[in-house]
Amino acid sequence: MTNTARTYERLVMNITAKDGTNVILRPVRQEDASDIITAADDIIRGGRFIQKERARTLEEEQSFIRDVAEKDNMYAGVVIDNRVRGIARLVRGELKMKRHTALFRTWLGKEAQGKGLGNAVMEYTLNWGKIHGLHKINLTVFASNKVAVKLYEKHGFVTEGVQKEQAFINGEYDDEIFMAYFYNK
């Protein structure tokens, strides 16, 4: 096991949610694939804040989990009752000139929502980025997702731009905000 792999496996946070639920944030494993698919599918069917139109197949998700680990990216599971109920992910730039950046994506399934876990997910993510030498984390968020925008701003993300009426969801246009977090500023 490489030093990076050992560091990756050590990144575990134990949290008590605001409702008293015990939650673990940890790197996802192959055996989490089914839970991730189920939770993602529920969000896709019921939500407007996920940029995904279908959940991955089991084979696709398992392949993605392997790929993330091999490329030194972050894929963390939000674990409640021994099941992944949400994720946070950082995918580094593919090109050498962009390896100092990473794209952030996250979502929480209904079992993880309303428990005050956003701050813990951000703390975990920012810590991972610092340990792995990132300079910048990028994300996009819909303007109507005011809770998420406020959370990102609270953790030091700044708006880099807005694409007006970029998404058409449930019969309405929504702006997409491009935000970034800079280390060492």
C-alpha positions as CSV (number, residue, x, y, z in Angstrom):
1,M,0.0,0.0,0.0
2,T,1.4,3.4,-1.0
3,N,1.7,6.3,1.5
4,T,-1.2,8.1,-0.4
5,A,-3.4,5.0,0.0
6,R,-2.6,4.8,3.7
7,T,-3.4,8.5,4.2
8,Y,-6.7,8.0,2.2
9,E,-7.8,5.1,4.5
10,R,-7.0,7.1,7.6
11,L,-9.3,10.0,6.7
12,V,-12.3,9.0,8.8
13,M,-14.5,11.4,10.8
14,N,-16.9,10.3,13.5
15,I,-19.7,12.8,13.9
16,T,-22.8,13.1,16.1
17,A,-25.5,14.7,14.0
18,K,-27.7,17.4,15.5
19,D,-30.4,14.8,16.0
20,G,-28.0,12.5,17.9
21,T,-27.4,10.1,14.9
22,N,-23.9,8.6,14.7
23,V,-22.4,9.4,11.3
24,I,-19.1,8.3,9.8
25,L,-17.4,10.1,6.9
26,R,-14.9,7.8,5.3
27,P,-13.5,6.8,1.9
28,V,-16.0,4.7,0.0
29,R,-15.3,1.0,-0.7
30,Q,-16.3,-1.4,-3.4
31,E,-19.0,-2.9,-1.2
32,D,-20.6,0.6,-0.9
33,A,-21.5,0.7,-4.6
34,S,-25.1,-0.6,-4.1
35,D,-25.9,1.9,-1.3
36,I,-24.5,4.8,-3.4
37,I,-26.7,3.8,-6.4
38,T,-29.8,3.5,-4.2
39,A,-29.3,6.8,-2.5
40,A,-28.4,8.6,-5.8
41,D,-31.5,7.2,-7.5
42,D,-33.7,8.5,-4.7
43,I,-32.2,12.0,-5.1
44,I,-32.5,12.0,-8.9
45,R,-36.2,11.0,-8.8
46,G,-37.1,13.6,-6.1
47,G,-34.7,16.5,-6.4
48,R,-33.6,19.4,-8.4
49,F,-30.1,19.9,-6.9
50,I,-28.2,17.0,-8.4
51,Q,-26.6,17.2,-11.8
52,K,-27.3,13.7,-12.8
53,E,-30.1,12.1,-14.8
54,R,-29.6,8.5,-13.8
55,A,-27.7,6.5,-11.2
56,R,-24.7,4.5,-12.4
57,T,-25.1,0.7,-12.8
58,L,-23.4,-1.5,-10.2
59,E,-20.5,-2.2,-12.6
60,E,-20.1,1.5,-13.5
61,E,-20.1,2.5,-9.8
62,Q,-17.5,-0.1,-8.8
63,S,-15.4,1.0,-11.7
64,F,-15.7,4.6,-10.7
65,I,-14.7,3.8,-7.1
66,R,-11.5,2.0,-8.4
67,D,-10.7,4.8,-10.7
68,V,-11.0,7.5,-8.0
69,A,-8.6,5.6,-5.7
70,E,-6.1,4.9,-8.6
71,K,-6.1,8.6,-9.6
72,D,-5.6,9.9,-6.0
73,N,-9.0,11.6,-5.9
74,M,-11.4,11.8,-2.9
75,Y,-14.7,9.8,-2.8
76,A,-16.1,9.9,0.8
77,G,-19.2,8.2,2.0
78,V,-21.6,9.6,4.6
79,V,-22.4,6.5,6.6
80,I,-25.4,6.1,8.8
81,D,-26.4,2.7,10.2
82,N,-23.6,1.0,8.2
83,R,-25.0,2.3,4.9
84,V,-23.7,5.1,2.6
85,R,-26.5,7.7,2.6
86,G,-24.5,10.5,0.8
87,I,-21.2,11.3,-0.8
88,A,-18.6,14.0,-1.2
89,R,-16.1,13.8,-4.0
90,L,-13.0,15.7,-5.3
91,V,-11.8,14.9,-8.7
92,R,-8.5,16.4,-9.7
93,G,-7.8,18.0,-13.0
94,E,-6.7,15.3,-15.5
95,L,-4.0,17.4,-17.2
96,K,-0.7,18.0,-15.4
97,M,-1.3,21.7,-15.6
98,K,-4.6,21.3,-13.7
99,R,-3.7,18.7,-11.0
100,H,-3.6,21.5,-8.4
101,T,-7.3,21.9,-8.8
102,A,-10.2,19.6,-8.1
103,L,-14.0,19.6,-8.9
104,F,-16.2,19.1,-5.8
105,R,-19.5,17.3,-5.9
106,T,-21.7,16.2,-3.0
107,W,-25.2,15.1,-2.2
108,L,-27.0,13.7,0.8
109,G,-29.8,11.1,0.6
110,K,-33.1,11.7,2.5
111,E,-31.7,9.7,5.6
112,A,-28.8,12.2,5.9
113,Q,-30.6,15.4,5.2
114,G,-31.6,17.8,7.9
115,K,-29.0,16.5,10.3
116,G,-26.5,19.4,10.1
117,L,-23.9,17.4,8.2
118,G,-22.9,20.0,5.6
119,N,-20.3,21.5,7.9
120,A,-18.7,18.2,8.6
121,V,-18.7,17.3,4.9
122,M,-17.0,20.6,4.1
123,E,-14.4,20.2,6.9
124,Y,-13.6,16.7,5.7
125,T,-13.3,17.8,2.1
126,L,-11.1,20.9,2.8
127,N,-8.9,18.8,5.0
128,W,-8.4,16.2,2.3
129,G,-7.5,18.9,-0.2
130,K,-5.0,20.4,2.2
131,I,-3.3,17.0,2.9
132,H,-3.2,16.3,-0.8
133,G,-1.6,19.6,-1.8
134,L,-4.5,21.2,-3.7
135,H,-4.4,24.9,-4.5
136,K,-8.0,25.3,-5.6
137,I,-11.4,23.5,-5.3
138,N,-14.1,24.3,-7.9
139,L,-17.8,23.6,-7.7
140,T,-21.0,24.6,-9.3
141,V,-24.3,25.1,-7.5
142,F,-27.7,26.2,-8.7
143,A,-28.7,29.7,-7.5
144,S,-32.0,28.4,-6.1
145,N,-30.0,26.1,-3.7
146,K,-29.6,28.9,-1.2
147,V,-28.7,26.6,1.7
148,A,-25.8,25.2,-0.2
149,V,-24.6,28.6,-1.5
150,K,-24.6,29.9,2.1
151,L,-22.7,26.8,3.3
152,Y,-20.0,27.2,0.7
153,E,-19.6,30.9,1.4
154,K,-19.3,30.1,5.1
155,H,-16.4,27.8,4.4
156,G,-14.5,30.4,2.3
157,F,-15.7,29.7,-1.3
158,V,-16.0,32.7,-3.5
159,T,-18.2,33.2,-6.6
160,E,-16.1,33.2,-9.8
161,G,-19.0,33.6,-12.2
162,V,-22.7,32.9,-13.0
163,Q,-24.2,31.3,-16.0
164,K,-27.7,32.8,-16.3
165,E,-30.6,30.4,-16.9
166,Q,-28.1,27.5,-17.4
167,A,-30.5,24.8,-16.2
168,F,-34.1,24.1,-17.0
169,I,-35.6,22.0,-14.1
170,N,-39.2,21.3,-13.3
171,G,-40.4,24.0,-15.8
172,E,-38.1,26.8,-14.5
173,Y,-34.8,28.2,-15.4
174,D,-32.1,28.3,-12.8
175,D,-28.7,30.1,-12.8
176,E,-25.5,28.0,-12.2
177,I,-23.0,29.6,-9.9
178,F,-19.3,28.8,-10.3
179,M,-17.5,28.9,-6.9
180,A,-14.0,28.2,-5.8
181,Y,-12.0,27.8,-2.6
182,F,-8.3,28.8,-2.6
183,Y,-5.7,27.4,-0.3
184,N,-2.8,29.6,0.8
185,K,-4.6,32.9,0.3
